[in-house]
Amino acid sequence: MTDIDIEVSEVGPRDGLQSISQIMPTEAKKCWIKALALAGVPEIEVGSFVSARLFPQLADTMDIAKYARTIKGLKVAVLVPNLKGAEQAIIAGVHKLTIPISVSETHSLRNVNRTHVQMLDEVKSIVELIRQLPINERPTIEGALSTAFGCTIEGSVSEDRVEGLAVALMEAGCDEVGLSDTTGYANPVQVKRLIGKVWSAIGREHLTGIHLHNTRGQGLANVLAAVEVGLTTIDSSMGGIGGCPAAPGASGNIVTEDLVFLLEAMGLKTGIDFDRLISARNVVATALPDVELYGFTPNAGLPLSSPLT
């Protein structure tokens, strides 16, 4: 990672697929993940260990995660909402578990059917499970603070509550926390301010990444704000697909292809080859012909002066 300034974490195979009706075939998912890895994407959230009845799009997460672990150099991440999911993730041998805890308790009840207290207890149980493993086999545990910038159900979300939950997650045993703009409410000033508050509470080393949506067109502006203050990991989804099913109207992840161009154009190294990234996009377009893919850079192409050409 020493030759990378900003780590782009691709969440399309999880967050991108969870809210679309079309189910991507397992073999196509494997081709997509392989193509992303060949493009130089360092981390991929390959799925989520959730109910196959509720999320048939993610029913093959075990198979996908085990396959992804065979790709040399790729950091394999999954989302787990509970202890059962964490047990499955450990069997798969993933490198990173992300546990979502919504700052809006109303959203938490709708998303994972648990209160803050119940989710923190779940985190403690997962941490206890992880600590039973040999040190070199323990995945990193990230507590993802969903709806950190606002909620389509509750409206404004207290920044003090965000800070308090960040502290609680670290005290429960998480290795790090992440900020998530689940509903696309964030603006650049708010992003900078909230990062600063959380850093003051838990330390800079425990908050390095952010998950942004482009629901209201602020995604890349918020990326710029996060990078300017010093975050080093940005989540994104190829073609901008996906969103949170539990947050009405909150579709639209930021587009990986546009994000990579932005960062590289600014002189920040991502380690990603753009031509190979477009090849990975073609895998998605072929496998999901009825799903609209977004992004300006894939349509316009790279300018002659681009560092990616």
C-alpha positions in Angstrom: 0.0 0.0 0.0 3.0 2.3 0.2 2.6 3.3 -3.5 -1.1 4.2 -3.1 -2.3 7.5 -1.7 -6.0 6.7 -1.6 -7.5 3.2 -1.3 -10.6 2.8 -3.4 -12.8 0.1 -1.8 -15.3 -1.3 -4.3 -18.7 -2.1 -2.7 -20.6 -2.9 -5.9 -20.8 -6.7 -5.3 -22.6 -6.0 -2.0 -24.1 -2.5 -1.8 -24.5 -2.3 -5.6 -26.4 -5.6 -6.0 -28.5 -5.6 -2.8 -31.1 -3.1 -4.0 -31.6 -4.2 -7.6 -34.2 -6.7 -8.6 -32.1 -8.6 -11.2 -29.9 -11.3 -9.7 -26.3 -11.4 -11.1 -25.2 -15.0 -11.8 -22.5 -16.4 -9.5 -20.0 -16.9 -12.3 -20.5 -13.4 -13.6 -19.9 -12.1 -10.1 -16.6 -14.0 -10.0 -15.6 -12.6 -13.4 -16.4 -9.1 -12.1 -14.4 -9.5 -9.0 -11.5 -11.0 -10.9 -11.6 -8.1 -13.4 -11.7 -5.5 -10.6 -8.7 -7.1 -9.0 -6.8 -7.2 -12.3 -7.5 -3.5 -12.6 -5.7 -2.9 -9.3 -8.7 -2.4 -7.0 -7.1 -3.3 -3.6 -10.3 -4.0 -1.6 -13.7 -5.4 -2.6 -16.7 -5.8 -0.4 -17.8 -9.1 -2.1 -21.2 -9.6 -0.4 -23.1 -9.8 2.8 -24.1 -12.7 5.0 -27.8 -11.9 5.3 -31.0 -13.8 4.8 -31.2 -15.3 1.3 -35.0 -15.0 1.5 -34.7 -11.2 2.0 -31.7 -10.7 -0.3 -31.6 -13.4 -2.9 -29.1 -11.2 -4.8 -26.5 -12.1 -2.1 -27.4 -15.7 -1.5 -24.1 -16.9 -2.9 -21.9 -14.8 -0.7 -20.1 -17.8 0.8 -19.1 -19.1 -2.6 -18.1 -15.6 -3.8 -16.1 -14.8 -0.7 -14.2 -18.1 -0.8 -13.4 -17.5 -4.5 -12.2 -13.9 -3.8 -9.8 -15.2 -1.2 -8.0 -17.1 -3.9 -7.1 -13.9 -5.7 -3.6 -12.9 -4.6 -3.2 -9.5 -3.0 -6.9 -8.7 -2.8 -8.4 -7.6 0.5 -11.7 -9.4 0.8 -14.4 -7.6 2.9 -18.0 -8.5 3.7 -20.9 -6.9 5.6 -22.3 -8.8 8.6 -25.3 -7.6 10.5 -25.1 -10.1 13.3 -23.1 -12.9 15.0 -24.5 -15.6 12.7 -23.2 -13.6 9.7 -19.8 -13.2 11.4 -19.6 -16.9 11.9 -20.1 -17.4 8.2 -17.5 -14.8 7.4 -14.9 -16.5 9.5 -15.6 -19.8 7.7 -15.1 -17.9 4.4 -11.8 -16.5 5.7 -12.4 -12.9 4.8 -10.0 -10.1 5.8 -12.5 -7.6 7.0 -16.0 -7.6 8.6 -18.1 -4.4 8.4 -20.9 -4.3 11.0 -23.6 -1.6 10.3 -25.0 0.4 13.1 -27.3 3.2 12.2 -27.0 6.4 14.1 -30.7 6.9 13.5 -32.3 4.2 15.7 -35.4 4.2 13.6 -33.3 3.3 10.6 -31.5 0.6 12.7 -34.8 -1.0 13.6 -35.9 -1.0 9.9 -32.5 -2.1 8.6 -31.4 -4.8 11.1 -34.3 -4.9 13.5 -32.2 -4.0 16.5 -31.8 -1.0 18.8 -28.4 0.6 19.5 -28.0 -1.4 22.7 -28.8 -4.6 20.9 -26.4 -3.8 18.1 -23.6 -3.0 20.5 -24.2 -6.3 22.3 -24.0 -8.0 18.9 -20.7 -6.3 18.2 -19.3 -7.5 21.6 -20.3 -11.0 20.7 -18.6 -10.8 17.3 -15.5 -9.4 18.9 -15.4 -12.2 21.5 -15.7 -14.7 18.6 -12.9 -13.1 16.6 -10.6 -13.0 19.6 -10.8 -16.8 19.9 -9.0 -17.1 16.6 -5.2 -17.1 16.2 -4.0 -13.5 15.9 -2.8 -13.9 12.3 -6.3 -15.3 11.3 -8.4 -12.5 12.8 -10.3 -10.3 10.4 -10.4 -6.5 10.9 -13.7 -5.4 12.5 -15.1 -2.1 11.2 -18.2 -0.5 12.8 -20.0 1.4 10.0 -21.9 4.4 11.3 -24.8 4.4 8.9 -27.1 7.5 8.5 -24.3 9.5 10.1 -25.2 12.7 8.1 -29.0 12.5 8.2 -31.9 10.1 7.9 -34.8 9.9 5.5 -37.0 8.7 8.4 -35.8 10.8 11.4 -34.4 13.8 9.5 -31.4 15.5 11.2 -29.0 13.2 13.1 -27.1 14.6 16.1 -23.4 14.8 15.6 -22.9 14.2 19.3 -24.8 10.9 18.8 -22.4 10.0 16.0 -19.5 10.7 18.2 -20.9 8.8 21.1 -21.6 5.7 19.0 -18.1 5.9 17.5 -16.7 5.7 21.1 -19.1 2.9 22.0 -18.0 0.9 19.0 -14.3 1.2 19.9 -15.1 0.3 23.5 -17.0 -2.7 22.3 -13.8 -3.9 20.5 -13.9 -2.6 16.9 -10.6 -1.9 15.2 -12.0 1.1 13.4 -15.2 2.9 12.5 -16.4 4.3 9.2 -18.8 7.1 8.4 -21.6 6.4 6.0 -23.8 8.9 4.2 -26.5 6.2 3.7 -29.2 8.7 2.6 -27.1 11.1 0.5 -27.7 14.1 2.9 -24.1 15.1 3.4 -22.4 18.3 2.3 -18.6 19.1 2.3 -18.7 21.4 5.3 -20.6 18.8 7.3 -18.2 16.0 6.2 -15.1 17.9 7.3 -16.7 18.9 10.6 -18.0 15.4 11.5 -14.6 13.8 10.6 -12.9 16.2 13.0 -15.4 15.5 15.8 -14.9 11.7 15.5 -11.2 12.0 15.3 -11.2 14.0 18.5 -13.2 11.3 20.2 -11.4 8.1 19.0 -8.2 9.2 17.3 -7.3 9.6 13.6 -6.0 6.1 13.2 -9.4 4.6 14.0 -11.3 6.5 11.3 -9.7 6.4 7.9 -12.6 5.7 5.5 -16.0 7.0 4.4 -19.0 5.6 2.4 -20.8 8.2 0.3 -23.9 8.3 -1.8 -24.6 10.6 -4.8 -28.3 10.8 -4.2 -28.3 14.6 -4.4 -25.3 15.0 -6.6 -22.9 15.8 -3.7 -20.8 12.6 -3.8 -17.6 13.7 -5.4 -17.7 17.1 -3.6 -17.9 15.2 -0.4 -15.0 12.9 -1.5 -12.9 16.0 -2.1 -13.7 17.3 1.4 -12.8 13.9 3.0 -9.5 13.7 1.2 -8.6 17.3 1.9 -8.8 16.6 5.7 -6.9 13.4 5.5 -9.2 10.3 5.0 -7.4 7.6 2.9 -10.1 5.1 2.0 -13.2 5.9 -0.1 -16.0 3.4 -0.8 -17.6 3.4 -4.3 -19.7 1.2 -6.6 -19.0 0.5 -10.2 -21.5 2.3 -12.4 -22.9 3.9 -9.2 -25.4 1.1 -8.8 -27.1 0.3 -5.5 -28.1 2.0 -2.3 -29.8 1.2 1.0 -33.2 -0.6 0.7 -34.1 0.5 4.2 -33.8 4.3 3.3 -36.5 5.5 1.0 -35.1 7.4 -2.0 -31.5 6.9 -0.9 -30.2 5.2 -4.1 -27.0 6.1 -5.8 -23.5 5.1 -4.6 -20.6 7.3 -6.0 -19.3 5.9 -9.3 -16.0 4.1 -9.0 -14.9 5.1 -12.5 -15.5 8.8 -11.9 -13.9 8.6 -8.4 -10.7 7.0 -9.9 -10.5 9.7 -12.5 -10.9 12.5 -9.9 -8.3 11.2 -7.6 -5.7 10.4 -10.3 -6.3 13.8 -12.0 -5.5 15.4 -8.7 -2.2 13.5 -8.6 -3.3 11.0 -6.0 -2.3 7.4 -6.7 -5.0 4.7 -6.6 -3.0 1.9 -8.2 -5.9 1.3 -10.6 -5.6 0.9 -14.4 -8.5 2.7 -16.0 -8.7 0.6 -19.2 -9.0 -2.6 -17.1 -11.5 -0.8 -14.9 -13.7 -0.3 -18.0 -13.3 -3.9 -18.8 -14.7 -4.8 -15.4 -17.6 -2.4 -16.1 -18.3 -4.3 -19.3 -18.7 -7.5 -17.3 -21.4 -5.8 -15.2 -23.1 -4.3 -18.3 -23.3 -7.7 -19.9 -24.5 -9.6 -16.8 -27.1 -6.9 -15.8 -28.5 -5.6 -19.1 -31.6 -4.1 -17.5 -29.7 -2.2 -14.9 -28.7 1.4 -15.7 -25.0 2.1 -15.1 -24.0 5.7 -14.3 -20.8 7.6 -14.7 -19.5 10.5 -16.8 -15.9 9.4 -17.4 -16.8 6.0 -19.0 -19.1 7.8 -21.5 -16.8 10.8 -22.2 -13.5 8.9 -22.1 -10.2 10.2 -20.7 -8.8 13.5 -21.8 -5.5 13.5 -23.7 -3.8 15.1 -20.7 -5.1 12.5 -18.2 -2.5 10.7 -16.1 -4.5 7.6 -16.7 -3.9 7.5 -20.5 
